[in-house]
Structures are given as structure tokens and as C-alpha cells.
Amino acid sequence: MMHKEFEELAGYEVSYETYTNIIEPMYMATNVSKQEFVKMLDKKAFALPTQKQMIREMKKIANFLFENCGISSYHEEKNKLDKIAKEYAKRFYGIDWTNDMNSYVFCNTKYAYCGHVMERGCSFPYELVIGRKNTDYERIQLVKC
């Protein structure tokens, strides 16, 4: 069974590494049909998050930063948001910013204090921008303010 064939039968995406290192060896060790094997697997253990799930998680983090802006710096949350955003851009737009100098994934920011937009203060991410050269592929509003 091939990677794409597995995804079609299962109805969800898995990373190529997970398929190659875990799923395929497990399948090869059994004598069950492809359909039966797919039914036996726990989707939660292997499925990659969907586009909607990734956006929801980024919005959740950005709203946390907005509501708590000015209380602390929250470096871990900002790094997590950045990691998810770059993973999202790579998976859904093929953007590899480490090798392509024309690609970009960044957050536009505004100032706030404890969930209130201000003229100055702590900055929070309110919009994610993904693109290449002079073309924006997607803009995701993370916080409604």
C-alpha cells in the first residue's frame, strides 16, 4: 500500500515520515486487507491536524496573547504560534522560507493592554500573512479587535 492510497482509504492526512516509519511496517507485518487495516488504526494517533484545526489553534493562542497583553511577555506562546503558522504555510502553500528568500510568513501586530486596543503598549498578533514575492496567498484574522 502506498502513502497516497492509505490517505484515500483512511480519509485523513498523515505525514510521509509517519507512514514510512510506522504505518507501512505495521501493515506489512499483518495478513489483513487494506480496508481492514485502516479501520484498525486509531485516527487520533496518526492524523495531521486539518486546516480548520490549525487556524483555530492559532486564533486561540493569538486571543490569549491579546487578553493577557501587558501582564507578561509570553515568549513560549508566541513561538508556538510562529511554529504553527510556518507549518501551516508549508503544508497548504508549499512555502519553505528557509530555502526561498521570496517567501514570507509573518504576523501583523497591534498594541493592547489586557484585551483593550491602545495607541501604544504591548504588541499582539492580530493577522497572519502568508505569501511569496508580492503576492499574498492568505491573510487570516487571528483576533477581532
C-alpha positions in Angstrom: 0.0 0.0 0.0 1.3 3.5 -0.9 1.2 6.7 1.2 -1.5 8.4 -1.0 -3.5 5.2 -1.2 -3.5 4.9 2.6 -4.7 8.6 2.9 -7.5 7.9 0.4 -8.7 4.8 2.3 -8.4 6.4 5.7 -9.9 9.8 4.8 -7.2 11.8 6.5 -3.6 13.0 6.0 -0.6 11.6 7.7 3.0 12.7 7.4 5.2 10.8 5.0 7.6 10.0 7.9 4.8 8.6 10.0 3.6 6.5 7.1 7.1 5.2 6.2 8.3 4.5 9.7 5.2 3.3 11.5 2.1 2.6 9.4 3.7 0.7 6.4 5.8 -1.6 8.6 2.7 -2.4 10.7 0.7 -3.1 7.6 3.5 -5.3 6.1 3.5 -7.4 9.3 -0.2 -8.3 9.0 -2.3 -10.5 6.8 -5.4 -8.3 6.7 -6.8 -6.4 3.8 -6.0 -2.7 3.3 -9.5 -1.7 4.3 -9.5 -3.8 7.5 -6.0 -2.5 8.4 -7.1 1.2 8.0 -10.2 0.5 10.2 -7.9 -0.9 13.0 -5.8 2.2 13.3 -6.7 5.0 15.7 -7.1 8.2 13.6 -6.1 10.4 16.6 -2.7 8.7 16.8 -1.7 9.4 13.2 -3.9 12.1 11.6 -2.3 15.5 10.9 -4.4 18.5 12.0 -6.8 19.9 9.4 -6.6 23.4 8.0 -9.5 24.5 10.2 -8.0 22.9 13.3 -4.7 24.7 12.7 -6.4 28.1 12.2 -8.5 27.5 15.3 -5.3 26.8 17.4 -3.6 29.9 16.0 -6.6 32.1 16.9 -6.8 30.6 20.3 -3.1 31.5 21.0 -3.5 35.0 19.5 -6.6 35.7 21.6 -4.8 34.5 24.7 -1.9 36.9 23.9 -4.4 39.8 23.3 -6.3 39.2 26.5 -3.1 39.0 28.6 -1.1 41.6 26.7 0.8 43.7 29.2 0.8 41.2 32.0 3.8 39.2 30.8 5.8 38.6 27.7 4.6 35.0 26.8 7.5 34.0 24.6 6.5 30.4 24.6 3.1 31.2 23.2 4.5 33.5 20.5 7.0 30.8 19.5 4.2 28.2 19.3 2.1 30.5 17.2 5.0 31.1 14.9 5.7 27.3 14.6 2.1 26.5 13.7 1.9 29.4 11.2 5.1 28.2 9.4 3.9 24.6 9.4 0.5 25.7 8.0 2.2 27.7 5.2 4.5 24.8 4.3 1.7 22.2 4.3 -1.0 24.1 2.5 1.0 26.5 0.3 4.4 24.7 -0.1 6.2 27.7 1.3 9.7 26.8 2.5 11.0 30.1 3.9 14.4 28.6 4.8 15.3 28.0 1.1 13.2 30.6 -0.7 14.1 34.2 0.1 10.9 35.4 -1.7 8.5 33.7 0.7 7.1 35.2 3.9 5.0 34.1 6.9 4.5 36.8 9.5 2.0 38.3 11.9 0.9 41.9 11.7 0.6 43.4 15.2 -1.3 46.0 17.1 -0.9 47.4 20.6 -3.1 46.5 23.5 -3.3 46.2 27.3 -5.3 43.4 28.9 -7.6 42.9 25.9 -8.1 46.6 25.0 -6.6 48.0 21.9 -4.3 51.0 22.7 -2.2 53.5 20.8 0.9 52.0 22.5 1.8 49.2 24.8 2.3 45.5 24.5 2.1 44.2 20.9 -0.1 41.2 20.0 -0.6 39.4 16.6 -3.9 40.2 15.0 -3.3 39.0 11.5 -1.3 36.2 9.8 0.1 36.9 6.3 1.4 34.2 4.0 2.8 34.8 0.6 5.6 34.8 -1.9 7.2 37.8 -3.7 4.5 40.5 -4.0 1.5 38.1 -3.8 -0.3 37.4 -0.5 -1.7 33.8 -0.6 -3.8 34.2 2.5 -4.5 36.6 5.3 -6.0 35.1 8.4 -7.6 37.4 11.0 -6.4 36.0 14.3 -8.1 38.5 16.7 -11.2 40.5 16.1 -10.5 44.0 17.5 
